[in-house]
Amino acid sequence: MFPRFSQKWLKLDLSPLQDWLDENRTRLIRLFVFLGLAGYLFLLPRYAIGKHRLPQMVIFATLGIGGLALLLANPALATLLIIPVALMVPFGIGTGTQSNLNAGILIVLVCAGLWVLEMIVIRKKINIIQSRPILPLFLLMLASVVSLGFGQLPWFNMPQASLASQIGGMMMYVLAGLTYLVAAHRLSLPALKWAVIVFLGVGAVYLILRPFTNNYYSLVYPVVRLFEPGATGSLFWVWILSISTGQLIFNHRMPLLLKVGLGGLLVAFFYNSLIIGREWTSGWLPPILGASAIIFVGFRRTRVFIGLMAIIGIIATFPTLQTTVMGGNEYSLVTRTEAWEILLKMVQVNPVFGLGPANYYFYTPIFPIRGYYVQFNSHNNYIDLLVQTGIVGLGLFIWFMVEQSMLGLRMMTRVPEGFAKGLVYGIFGGTIGTIVAGMFGDWVIPFIYNVGFNGFRASILGWFFMGALVALEQHFRVVNENK
């Protein structure tokens, strides 16, 4: 009744599998340690119960040591973790203030520490990539430290921010620079591909599920809430649109199926930003301007036509566009303008190096705004830079952004077709969008008394990918030298 199977057919030769396990035993152990650590860091802060803290601390210490060993053996892996950890891991360390050092900040510090440790202990040489944006970035980090010193002087007859808050404000500048430098020095071309895959994959989950939170709350919200507060700020939207646009238009070697997927991601982006979140101008205007910059510089033969059509479209739809951009923000714009005028007067006591990180927030009640003596912040990254770090800090930031943009333009003709070219265009557009976003709030370098450390979860994306452009520059410089 039943067919007869020969004993030879029934015998399974497992020797190839055994050989593979023997060859990859160390990698598998590292993988399991990493997955255990990631799962623990991801789930524990969400479901931990206070009365079981001691066992949790023991488990955390054990996995932490194993995870640190894994990262020491694979420093590139630590760099790739920056994006998912910043966006989704809720773990943080208390500072004794209302702000915690969140997982995004901690992973940047770990990566920077591993990088410096490797240079000192293993290579026994400090080796910094020669790239034009790095000098102004270093000087900006140094200027923030100098401004911290000036911030200890009593510029006004008012209490200053606490020293911890001032140091926290300075750390925003230092962390931004460290994120950039780590990405520039640690990311290889394969690692860059994985970074883009991880970012677009994680971002796609958020963009696709977010519109369903109202109708399918119980199914969708547990996933959407995995994205930490501050992680989906303006720069998240800037960079996901720019990276997607760059790959979709200029990566001519991308398979058709992936292009269809990116097209769906763009549809989800515009539905979220222009339909659901149209009133939040920072969520769609800087990203769209960044993507427009990609198209303008990418299509050289038709850029004049594209520019003319854009101008005609703006003029024809100006009333509607003005209403869309302004929304209900007219009062906010008026108050922000008055705040900027006050802060420009305030910084005149030390225009060169500013009032120091975080201090101006405590000086604002001296100057009434619309008749009220209250604390306020600028809601503008450039005004913040000027008031906190003076003309020196603002000038260095502008110098850095100019060099970063020019590097993007130069790299467009130096990389081959495919992923690298699409990434260069995407990073250029993201840089332009980031420059614009700085006008709308504390997104590029967050202000400690506004979005604070949580806002850095989104800001990390900008500094990470801008640093990735330097990594690309270094990679193709080496390739060309070896030809």
C-alpha positions in Angstrom: 0.0 0.0 0.0 2.7 2.4 0.9 5.7 3.1 -1.4 9.0 1.6 -0.4 11.8 4.0 0.3 15.4 2.8 0.1 17.6 3.1 3.1 19.9 5.3 1.0 17.0 7.8 0.5 16.2 7.8 4.2 19.8 8.6 5.3 20.4 12.3 5.6 24.0 13.5 5.2 24.4 16.1 7.9 28.1 16.5 7.6 27.9 19.8 5.5 25.7 21.3 8.2 28.1 20.2 10.9 31.1 21.6 9.0 29.2 24.9 8.6 28.4 25.0 12.3 32.0 24.3 13.2 33.3 27.1 10.9 30.8 29.7 12.2 30.6 28.7 15.8 32.1 32.0 17.0 29.9 34.1 14.8 26.8 32.3 16.0 27.7 32.8 19.6 28.2 36.5 18.9 24.9 36.7 17.1 22.9 35.1 20.0 24.6 37.3 22.5 23.7 40.4 20.4 20.1 39.3 19.9 19.8 38.6 23.6 21.2 42.0 24.5 19.1 43.8 21.9 15.9 42.1 23.0 16.6 42.8 26.7 17.4 46.5 26.1 14.3 46.7 23.9 11.7 45.0 26.1 12.9 45.5 29.7 12.2 49.2 30.0 8.7 48.7 28.6 7.7 45.7 30.8 9.9 45.9 33.8 8.4 45.5 37.2 9.9 47.6 40.0 10.0 44.9 42.7 12.2 42.7 40.5 15.0 45.2 39.9 17.8 43.2 41.5 17.4 40.2 39.2 17.1 42.7 36.3 20.3 44.4 37.2 22.1 41.0 37.4 20.8 40.0 33.9 21.5 43.4 32.5 25.1 43.4 33.8 25.7 39.9 32.3 24.2 40.8 29.0 25.9 44.2 29.0 29.4 42.6 29.4 28.6 40.1 26.6 27.3 42.9 24.4 30.3 45.1 25.0 32.6 42.2 24.1 30.6 41.7 20.9 30.9 45.4 20.0 34.6 45.4 20.7 35.0 42.5 18.3 32.7 44.1 15.7 33.0 47.9 15.9 31.3 48.4 12.6 28.2 46.6 14.1 28.1 49.2 16.9 28.0 52.0 14.3 25.1 50.3 12.4 23.2 50.0 15.7 23.1 53.8 16.0 20.0 54.3 13.9 17.7 51.5 15.3 18.9 52.2 18.9 18.2 55.9 18.6 14.8 55.4 17.1 13.4 52.5 19.1 15.4 51.6 22.3 13.8 53.2 25.4 16.7 52.6 27.8 18.3 55.6 29.5 20.6 56.5 32.4 19.5 59.2 34.9 21.6 62.3 35.2 20.1 63.7 38.4 18.0 66.1 36.4 14.7 65.8 34.5 16.7 64.6 31.4 18.1 61.1 30.9 21.0 60.0 28.7 18.9 58.0 26.3 20.0 55.0 24.3 20.8 57.1 21.3 23.2 59.2 23.2 24.8 56.2 24.9 25.3 54.3 21.7 27.1 57.3 20.2 29.3 57.5 23.2 30.1 53.8 23.0 30.9 54.0 19.3 33.1 57.1 19.9 34.9 55.4 22.8 35.6 52.2 20.8 36.9 54.3 17.9 39.3 56.3 20.1 40.3 53.2 22.0 41.2 51.4 18.8 43.3 54.3 17.6 45.2 54.6 20.9 45.6 51.0 21.9 45.7 49.1 18.7 46.9 51.5 16.0 48.8 53.7 18.4 48.1 56.6 16.2 45.4 59.3 16.0 44.3 59.2 12.4 41.6 61.7 11.3 40.3 61.7 7.7 41.3 64.7 5.7 38.0 66.2 4.5 36.9 69.8 4.3 33.8 69.7 6.6 35.8 68.2 9.5 37.8 71.3 10.4 34.8 73.6 11.0 33.0 70.7 12.9 36.0 70.3 15.2 36.1 74.0 15.8 32.4 74.2 16.5 32.7 71.5 19.1 35.6 73.4 20.7 33.6 76.7 20.5 30.8 75.1 22.5 33.4 74.2 25.3 34.7 77.8 25.2 31.2 79.2 25.4 30.6 76.9 28.4 33.4 78.8 30.2 32.0 82.2 29.3 28.6 81.0 30.5 29.9 80.9 34.1 30.2 84.8 34.0 27.2 86.7 35.5 26.0 88.5 32.3 22.7 89.6 33.9 21.5 90.0 37.4 19.5 86.7 37.2 20.3 83.1 38.2 21.9 81.1 35.5 21.1 77.6 34.3 22.5 74.9 36.5 25.9 73.7 35.7 24.5 70.3 34.8 22.1 71.9 32.3 24.9 73.9 30.8 27.1 70.8 30.4 24.1 69.1 28.8 23.7 71.9 26.4 27.3 71.7 25.4 27.0 67.9 25.0 24.5 68.5 22.2 27.3 70.0 20.1 29.8 67.4 21.1 27.5 64.5 20.5 26.5 65.9 17.1 30.2 66.1 16.1 31.0 62.6 17.5 28.1 61.0 15.6 29.4 62.6 12.4 33.0 61.5 13.0 32.1 58.0 14.0 30.1 57.6 10.8 32.8 59.1 8.7 35.5 56.8 10.1 33.7 53.6 10.7 31.3 53.1 7.7 32.5 51.0 4.8 30.5 50.8 1.6 28.8 47.5 2.6 28.0 49.0 6.0 26.5 52.0 4.3 24.2 49.8 2.3 23.1 48.1 5.5 22.6 51.5 7.2 20.3 52.6 4.4 18.4 49.3 4.5 17.9 49.4 8.2 16.8 53.1 8.2 14.3 52.8 5.3 13.0 49.5 6.6 12.4 50.8 10.1 11.0 54.0 8.8 8.7 52.2 6.4 7.1 50.3 9.3 6.3 53.6 11.0 5.0 55.4 7.9 2.8 52.5 6.8 1.3 51.7 10.1 0.8 55.2 11.5 -2.3 56.1 9.5 -4.1 53.0 10.9 -3.6 53.9 14.5 -7.2 55.2 14.8 -9.1 52.4 13.1 -6.9 49.5 14.2 -5.6 50.9 17.5 -5.1 47.6 19.3 -3.3 46.0 16.4 -1.1 48.9 15.1 -0.4 51.1 18.1 1.8 48.6 20.0 4.2 48.7 17.0 4.0 52.5 16.4 4.7 53.2 20.1 8.0 51.4 19.8 9.3 54.6 18.2 10.6 56.7 21.2 9.4 60.3 21.9 11.5 62.6 19.8 12.6 59.9 17.4 10.2 61.0 14.7 11.0 64.7 14.8 11.5 66.8 11.7 14.9 65.3 10.7 13.4 61.8 10.6 11.0 63.1 7.8 13.8 65.0 6.1 16.1 62.1 5.8 13.7 59.3 5.0 12.4 61.4 2.0 15.8 62.4 0.8 17.4 59.0 1.1 14.4 57.4 -0.6 14.3 60.0 -3.4 18.0 59.7 -4.1 17.9 55.9 -4.4 14.7 55.9 -6.4 15.9 58.4 -9.0 19.6 57.9 -9.2 20.3 54.3 -8.3 19.9 52.9 -11.8 21.0 49.5 -10.8 18.3 49.0 -8.3 15.9 46.1 -9.1 12.4 47.0 -10.2 10.8 45.4 -7.2 12.8 47.6 -4.8 11.9 50.7 -6.8 8.2 49.8 -6.5 8.8 49.4 -2.7 10.4 52.8 -2.5 7.6 54.3 -4.5 5.2 52.9 -1.9 7.3 54.4 0.8 7.1 57.8 -0.8 3.3 57.5 -1.1 3.1 56.6 2.6 5.4 59.6 3.4 3.2 62.1 1.5 0.0 60.7 2.9 1.3 61.0 6.5 2.8 64.5 6.0 0.5 66.3 3.6 -2.9 64.7 4.6 -2.6 63.6 8.2 0.0 66.0 9.4 -0.5 69.0 7.1 -0.6 71.5 10.0 2.9 70.5 11.1 4.9 72.5 8.6 8.2 71.2 9.9 7.2 67.7 9.0 6.8 68.3 5.3 8.2 71.6 4.1 11.9 71.0 4.9 11.8 67.4 3.5 10.1 68.6 0.3 12.6 71.4 -0.2 15.4 68.8 0.4 13.9 66.5 -2.2 13.4 69.4 -4.6 17.1 70.3 -4.3 18.0 66.7 -5.3 15.8 67.0 -8.4 17.2 70.5 -9.3 20.8 69.5 -9.2 20.3 66.1 -10.6 18.6 67.1 -13.8 21.1 69.6 -15.1 19.7 69.9 -18.6 16.1 70.6 -17.5 16.8 72.5 -14.3 15.9 75.9 -15.8 12.6 74.5 -17.0 12.0 72.8 -13.6 12.8 76.1 -11.8 10.4 78.1 -14.0 7.6 75.6 -13.6 8.1 75.6 -9.8 8.0 79.4 -9.7 4.8 79.4 -11.9 3.3 76.8 -9.7 4.1 78.8 -6.5 2.6 82.0 -8.0 -0.5 80.2 -9.2 -1.3 78.5 -6.0 0.2 81.1 -3.6 -3.0 81.8 -1.6 -3.6 78.1 -1.0 0.1 77.5 -0.4 0.3 80.4 2.1 -2.7 79.0 4.0 -1.2 75.5 4.0 2.2 76.7 5.2 0.9 79.1 7.8 -2.1 77.0 8.9 -2.9 78.3 12.4 0.7 79.4 13.0 0.3 83.2 12.4 0.3 83.9 16.2 3.2 81.6 16.7 5.2 83.3 13.9 4.6 86.7 15.5 5.7 85.6 18.9 8.8 83.9 17.5 9.7 87.0 15.6 9.5 89.1 18.8 11.5 86.4 20.7 14.2 86.6 18.1 14.4 90.4 18.5 14.8 90.1 22.2 17.5 87.4 22.0 19.4 89.5 19.4 19.5 92.3 22.0 20.4 89.9 24.8 23.5 88.5 23.0 25.0 91.9 22.5 26.6 91.7 26.0 28.9 89.0 24.6 28.4 88.7 20.8 31.7 86.8 20.2 31.1 83.6 22.3 27.6 84.1 23.4 26.0 83.6 26.8 26.9 79.9 27.2 24.8 76.8 26.6 21.3 76.9 28.1 21.7 80.2 30.0 19.6 82.5 27.9 16.4 80.6 28.9 16.8 81.9 32.4 17.6 85.5 31.3 14.5 85.9 29.1 12.2 87.0 32.0 14.2 90.3 32.1 12.8 91.2 28.7 8.9 91.2 28.4 7.5 89.5 25.4 4.0 90.8 24.4 3.7 92.2 28.0 4.6 88.9 29.8 7.8 88.3 31.8 8.2 84.6 31.1 10.9 82.1 30.1 11.0 81.2 26.4 13.3 79.8 23.8 13.9 80.8 20.2 12.4 77.9 18.3 15.2 78.6 15.8 18.5 76.7 15.6 20.4 79.6 14.2 19.3 82.1 16.9 20.1 79.4 19.4 23.6 79.0 18.0 24.2 82.8 18.1 22.9 83.3 21.6 24.6 80.3 23.1 27.9 80.2 21.2 28.0 83.7 19.7 29.1 84.8 16.2 32.0 82.3 16.4 29.7 79.3 16.9 27.1 80.4 14.3 29.8 81.2 11.8 31.4 77.8 12.3 28.1 76.1 11.9 27.4 77.9 8.6 30.9 77.2 7.4 30.4 73.5 8.1 27.1 73.3 6.3 28.5 75.1 3.3 31.5 72.7 3.2 29.1 69.7 3.6 26.9 70.9 0.8 29.8 71.5 -1.5 31.2 68.1 -0.8 27.9 66.6 -1.8 28.0 68.5 -5.1 31.6 67.4 -5.8 30.9 63.7 -5.0 28.1 63.5 -7.5 30.6 63.2 -10.3 33.1 61.1 -8.4 31.1 58.0 -7.6 29.9 55.3 -10.0 26.3 54.5 -11.0 24.3 52.5 -8.5 23.8 52.7 -4.8 26.7 55.2 -4.1 25.4 57.8 -6.5 21.9 57.5 -5.2 23.2 57.9 -1.6 25.3 61.0 -2.5 22.2 62.7 -4.0 20.1 61.6 -1.0 22.7 63.0 1.5 22.9 66.3 -0.4 19.1 66.7 -0.3 19.0 65.7 3.3 21.7 68.3 4.1 19.6 71.0 2.4 16.5 69.9 4.2 18.4 69.9 7.5 19.5 73.5 6.9 15.9 74.5 6.3 14.6 72.5 9.3 17.0 74.6 11.5 14.7 77.6 10.9 11.7 75.8 12.3 12.9 74.5 15.6 15.7 72.9 17.6 16.1 70.0 15.3 19.7 70.0 14.2 21.3 70.7 17.6 18.4 70.5 20.1 18.0 73.1 22.8 18.2 71.5 26.3 15.0 73.4 27.5 13.0 72.6 24.4 13.1 69.1 22.9 16.2 68.3 25.0 18.0 65.0 24.9 14.9 63.2 23.4 15.2 65.5 20.4 18.6 64.2 19.7 17.2 60.8 18.7 16.0 62.4 15.5 19.0 64.8 15.1 21.3 61.7 15.1 20.0 60.8 11.7 21.2 64.0 10.1 24.7 63.9 11.6 25.0 60.1 10.9 24.2 60.4 7.2 26.2 63.6 6.7 29.2 61.8 8.2 28.4 58.9 5.8 29.2 61.2 2.9 32.8 61.6 4.2 33.0 57.8 4.5 32.0 57.6 0.8 34.6 60.3 -0.1 37.3 58.3 1.7 36.2 55.0 0.1 36.3 56.2 -3.5 39.5 58.2 -2.8 41.2 55.0 -1.9 39.7 53.1 -4.9 40.9 55.8 -7.3 44.4 55.8 -5.7 44.7 52.0 -6.2 43.8 52.1 -9.8 
